[in-house]
Amino acid sequence: MNPPPATPEADQAKKVTPGSWFDDATELTVDNISSVTADIVPGETHVYKIKSEYGQQLRGAVKLIDAPEADKLAQISGLDIKTLNSARQLAGSEETRPVNEHQIGEETTFGNSARINYRNRIGEDSEKSGDYEAERAWLDGDQYIVVFFNNSWGAGKSHDVADVQNVPVTYQLTTELVGEKIPGPAFEQVAHKSPSSETPTSSQQNPKTTEENEDDGSSKMMWFSMGAVLLVLVVGATIALTRK
């Protein structure tokens, strides 16, 4: 991964209240370095997004600005950071920024491990690079940054929930897109026809024969009807003569 962007001073960053899901994600600036600060409490999730294109690479850093004393935090306390692509799949490594008063001023880098390229997924000549992290950087569009404040107790550890406090932590998120844009993949459109639409029926193949069969059937029915009427007349006449 390339070096992280230069993190500005915290007082130069914009204070935001981030969204908590993909449909209300806070949008970050794409042209230059974008830096924001936010307060987060245990169990809370923040979601950001930044529009990227093929050939670009997202670089980012999360810096801890303020944190409470260790006795106000659970045994496991940290900011979990994920980078997801527009399909909400992992687009980079998963990182964690430990949270406590001794970590203030420290930062953790995150982002795409390579420039976004569809070939990262399929490889060159169908041979993948073997770099699993780079293979994740294959889809352009919105890259989502998810920050989760994990403040939990280890398995088997007892604690009094009354002592648990939702003490906020302040962090600074800095992002930057680097790299030259390149054309994306081109896919051919193939029209798929159903078997029924491809195979003509017998009536479609021989419309003339169908018409002839229909005419022949109609003629036979007409002669049958006429014969039945004549038969009724003959029988009626015979009965009348017999009575006389």
matplotlib code that plots the C-alpha trace (Angstrom):
import matplotlib.pyplot as plt

x = [0.0, 1.2, 2.0, -1.0, -2.1, -0.6, -3.0, -3.8, -4.0, -7.2, -8.4, -8.2, -10.5, -14.2, -16.4, -19.1, -21.9, -21.5, -24.2, -24.8, -25.6, -24.8, -27.9, -27.0, -23.2, -21.3, -19.6, -16.0, -14.1, -12.5, -10.4, -8.0, -7.1, -10.3, -10.1, -13.0, -13.4, -16.2, -17.2, -18.2, -19.5, -19.1, -21.2, -21.7, -21.0, -20.0, -20.2, -18.5, -18.2, -15.9, -16.4, -13.5, -12.8, -10.7, -7.0, -7.4, -6.4, -8.0, -5.5, -6.7, -5.7, -7.6, -6.0, -7.1, -7.7, -9.2, -10.0, -10.9, -8.8, -8.5, -10.7, -13.7, -13.2, -13.8, -11.0, -11.2, -11.5, -10.7, -12.0, -12.5, -12.0, -13.2, -13.0, -15.8, -16.5, -19.8, -21.0, -20.3, -17.5, -14.2, -12.0, -9.0, -7.5, -9.4, -7.7, -8.1, -7.0, -6.6, -8.5, -7.1, -5.5, -2.0, -3.0, -3.9, -2.1, -1.4, -2.9, -3.8, -3.7, -6.3, -7.6, -7.1, -4.0, -3.6, -5.1, -8.6, -8.5, -10.8, -7.8, -7.0, -9.9, -9.4, -5.6, -3.4, -4.2, -6.5, -3.5, -4.1, -1.2, -1.6, -1.8, -5.2, -5.4, -4.8, -7.4, -10.0, -9.4, -11.3, -14.6, -15.0, -17.8, -18.4, -15.8, -17.3, -15.3, -17.0, -15.7, -17.1, -16.3, -15.8, -15.8, -16.3, -15.2, -13.2, -15.0, -15.5, -14.8, -17.4, -18.2, -20.9, -22.9, -23.8, -20.2, -20.2, -20.2, -20.7, -17.8, -17.2, -14.0, -12.9, -11.0, -9.8, -10.4, -8.2, -8.6, -7.1, -7.5, -4.2, -3.4, -4.5, -7.9, -8.1, -10.9, -13.0, -13.8, -16.1, -18.7, -20.6, -24.3, -25.7, -29.4, -30.6, -33.6, -35.8, -36.0, -39.7, -38.9, -36.1, -38.0, -40.9, -44.1, -45.5, -48.1, -45.4, -43.4, -46.3, -49.0, -50.5, -50.9, -52.7, -55.1, -55.8, -56.5, -58.9, -60.8, -60.9, -62.3, -65.0, -66.1, -66.5, -68.5, -70.8, -71.5, -72.1, -74.7, -76.5, -76.6, -78.1, -80.9, -81.7, -81.9, -84.4, -86.6, -86.6, -87.5, -90.3, -91.7, -91.7, -93.6, -96.2, -96.8, -97.1, -99.8, -101.9]
y = [0.0, 3.5, 5.9, 7.4, 11.0, 13.7, 14.2, 17.9, 19.4, 18.4, 22.0, 22.2, 19.2, 19.5, 18.3, 16.0, 13.8, 10.7, 8.5, 5.1, 3.1, 3.0, 5.0, 8.0, 7.7, 11.0, 11.9, 12.9, 15.2, 13.5, 16.3, 16.9, 15.5, 15.3, 15.4, 15.2, 14.6, 12.8, 11.6, 8.0, 6.0, 2.2, 0.1, 2.9, 2.6, 5.5, 5.2, 7.4, 7.2, 8.6, 8.3, 6.6, 5.5, 2.8, 3.7, 5.4, 4.2, 5.2, 6.0, 6.9, 7.2, 7.2, 9.2, 9.1, 12.6, 12.0, 9.0, 8.3, 6.5, 2.8, 2.1, 3.6, 1.2, -2.5, -5.0, -5.0, -1.4, -0.2, 1.4, -1.3, 0.1, -1.5, -0.4, -1.7, -1.2, -0.2, -3.8, -3.7, -6.2, -5.8, -3.6, -3.5, -4.9, -4.7, -2.5, -1.7, 1.5, 0.7, 3.1, 4.4, 7.5, 6.2, 5.9, 9.6, 11.0, 7.6, 6.7, 3.6, 3.5, 1.8, 1.8, 0.0, -2.1, -1.4, 0.9, -0.1, -2.3, -5.0, -7.1, -7.3, -9.6, -11.8, -11.5, -11.3, -14.0, -15.6, -15.9, -14.1, -12.2, -14.1, -10.8, -11.3, -7.7, -6.3, -8.6, -6.8, -3.5, -4.3, -2.3, 1.4, 3.6, 4.5, 3.2, 2.9, 3.5, 1.9, 2.8, 0.7, 1.4, -2.1, -1.9, -5.4, -7.8, -10.9, -14.3, -15.5, -12.1, -10.9, -7.2, -5.0, -3.4, -0.6, 0.5, 0.6, 4.1, 5.3, 7.6, 9.1, 8.9, 11.5, 10.5, 12.2, 10.5, 11.6, 10.3, 10.9, 9.4, 9.0, 7.6, 8.4, 7.4, 4.6, 3.2, 0.5, -2.9, -3.1, -5.9, -7.1, -7.2, -10.5, -10.9, -14.2, -15.7, -18.3, -21.8, -21.1, -17.9, -19.5, -22.6, -21.8, -23.9, -26.1, -23.4, -20.8, -23.0, -23.9, -21.3, -22.3, -26.0, -24.8, -22.7, -25.6, -28.0, -25.4, -25.0, -28.8, -29.3, -26.6, -28.2, -31.6, -30.2, -28.4, -31.6, -33.6, -31.0, -31.1, -34.9, -34.9, -32.5, -34.6, -37.7, -36.1, -35.0, -38.5, -40.2, -37.7, -38.2, -42.0, -41.8, -39.6, -41.9, -44.9, -43.3, -42.6]
z = [0.0, -0.8, 2.1, 3.8, 3.1, 5.2, 8.1, 8.7, 12.1, 13.9, 14.1, 10.3, 9.8, 9.4, 12.3, 11.0, 12.3, 10.0, 8.6, 10.2, 7.0, 3.3, 2.2, 4.4, 4.2, 4.6, 1.3, 1.3, -1.1, -4.1, -5.6, -2.7, 0.7, 2.8, 6.6, 9.1, 12.8, 14.6, 18.0, 18.4, 21.3, 22.0, 19.6, 17.1, 13.4, 11.1, 7.3, 4.7, 1.0, -1.7, -5.4, -7.2, -10.7, -12.4, -12.1, -8.7, -5.3, -2.0, 0.8, 4.3, 7.9, 11.2, 14.0, 17.6, 18.8, 22.3, 24.4, 28.0, 30.6, 30.4, 33.4, 31.6, 28.6, 28.2, 27.9, 24.1, 22.8, 19.4, 16.2, 13.5, 10.0, 6.8, 3.1, 0.9, -2.8, -4.4, -4.2, -0.4, -0.7, 1.0, -1.1, 1.2, 4.4, 7.7, 10.3, 14.0, 15.8, 19.6, 21.8, 25.1, 26.5, 25.6, 21.9, 21.4, 18.5, 16.9, 13.5, 11.5, 7.7, 5.5, 1.9, -1.4, -1.5, -5.3, -7.9, -8.8, -11.9, -13.1, -13.9, -10.3, -10.0, -13.1, -13.3, -16.4, -18.9, -16.3, -13.9, -10.6, -8.9, -5.6, -3.8, -2.1, -0.8, -4.2, -5.8, -3.7, -5.5, -8.7, -8.7, -9.2, -7.9, -4.3, -1.9, 1.6, 4.8, 7.8, 11.3, 14.2, 17.9, 19.3, 23.1, 24.4, 27.2, 26.7, 26.9, 30.4, 31.9, 34.5, 34.8, 36.3, 33.4, 35.8, 35.6, 31.8, 30.4, 26.8, 26.9, 23.4, 21.5, 19.0, 15.8, 12.7, 9.3, 6.4, 2.8, -0.6, -4.1, -6.0, -9.5, -13.1, -14.3, -16.8, -19.0, -17.3, -18.8, -21.8, -21.9, -25.0, -24.8, -25.8, -26.6, -25.2, -26.9, -25.3, -27.1, -27.9, -29.7, -31.7, -32.9, -35.2, -34.7, -37.5, -38.2, -38.5, -40.8, -43.1, -42.8, -46.2, -45.1, -41.9, -43.9, -46.3, -43.3, -41.8, -45.1, -45.5, -42.0, -42.6, -45.8, -44.2, -41.4, -43.9, -45.9, -42.7, -41.5, -44.9, -44.9, -41.4, -42.5, -45.6, -43.4, -41.1, -44.0, -45.5, -42.3, -41.7, -45.1, -44.7, -41.4, -43.0, -45.9, -43.6, -41.5, -44.6]

ax = plt.figure().add_subplot(projection="3d")
ax.plot(x, y, z, "-o")
ax.set_aspect("equal")
plt.show()
